[in-house]
Amino acid sequence: MANLFYDHLIIVEEIELVVGKDKKALELIDAVLQHEILDVIFSYLPREKHEEFLAHFHRAPNDTKLMRYLQEHCAINIELAILDRANKTKRKLLKEVKKHVLTASK
């Protein structure tokens, strides 16, 4: 999974236990999580800060200063918002993966 500034908020071991070493599945889950988290960020980050954030994210996606930047510019606790969305998304994805595994084993 990609090394990103918000990784400390996401426990990936649960995903890895269910998916195992399936690289394609892990990449897909990683992409979905990233999409969902960026949706949260852009929902709360003022529009005039989007371009600046994206430029920094593109240059250094694992830079922990990005979280500080978001905390300074978002009117809510962005870490909690990211954590909440990541957990909800992770639960949905794990449910789908488990359903697929059960269907495939029949």
Secondary structure, 3 states (H helix, E strand, C coil): CCCCCCHHHCCCHHHHHHHCCCHHHHHHHHHHHHHHHHHHHHHHCCHHHHHHHHHHHHHCCCCCHHHHHHHHHCCCCHHHHHHHHHHHHHHHHHHHHHHHHHHHCC
